[in-house]
Amino acid sequence: ATRVSFTLEQSEDLQLLVTNTLGQPVLEKNLSLPPGEHGMEIVSDQLQENGIYYLLIRTPTKTCIRPLVKL
């Protein structure tokens, strides 16, 4: 498992999306969160195969993309 941490400056609608290298979604969560620090755990069972994935965290004003590697 891996833990994703992020901070919101204001209340936001947030999309957390994990895609494979082809851009196909493998995990998606849509949340409304208050300002402050937040964290989520991604369990390796949620990612079907070993390899590279991309984590996208989107709000109406920002998008953050980070690679994830499942071994």
C-alpha positions in Angstrom: 0.0 0.0 0.0 1.0 3.6 -0.4 -0.3 6.7 1.3 -1.1 9.8 -0.6 -1.0 13.1 1.3 -2.1 16.5 0.1 -3.3 19.9 1.5 -6.2 21.9 0.4 -6.3 25.7 1.0 -10.1 25.8 0.8 -13.1 23.5 0.6 -12.9 21.7 -2.8 -14.5 19.0 -4.9 -11.6 16.6 -5.6 -11.1 13.8 -8.1 -8.5 11.2 -7.3 -7.8 9.1 -10.3 -5.3 6.3 -10.9 -4.7 5.3 -14.5 -2.6 2.7 -16.3 0.0 3.7 -18.9 -2.7 3.7 -21.6 -4.6 6.3 -19.6 -7.4 3.9 -18.7 -8.8 4.5 -15.2 -8.2 1.7 -12.7 -9.3 3.6 -9.5 -11.5 6.7 -9.1 -12.8 8.6 -6.1 -14.8 11.8 -6.1 -14.9 13.7 -2.8 -15.8 17.0 -1.3 -13.2 17.9 1.3 -12.7 20.8 3.8 -9.5 22.8 3.9 -6.5 21.2 5.6 -4.3 18.2 5.3 -5.7 15.0 3.9 -4.5 11.5 3.2 -5.7 8.4 1.4 -4.3 4.9 1.2 -4.0 3.0 -2.1 -3.8 -0.7 -1.5 -1.8 -2.7 -4.0 -4.8 -5.1 -4.6 -6.6 -2.1 -6.2 -3.9 -2.2 -9.0 -4.2 -5.4 -10.9 -0.8 -5.9 -12.4 2.8 -4.9 -11.6 3.9 -1.8 -13.5 3.7 1.9 -13.8 0.5 3.8 -13.0 -0.3 7.6 -12.8 -2.0 9.3 -9.9 -4.0 12.4 -10.8 -5.5 14.6 -8.1 -7.8 17.2 -9.7 -9.7 20.1 -8.2 -11.5 22.9 -10.1 -8.3 25.0 -9.9 -5.3 22.5 -10.0 -4.2 19.2 -11.3 -1.3 17.2 -9.8 0.1 14.1 -11.5 2.6 11.6 -9.9 3.8 8.2 -11.1 3.2 5.1 -9.0 5.1 1.9 -9.4 3.7 -1.5 -8.3 6.4 -4.1 -7.9 
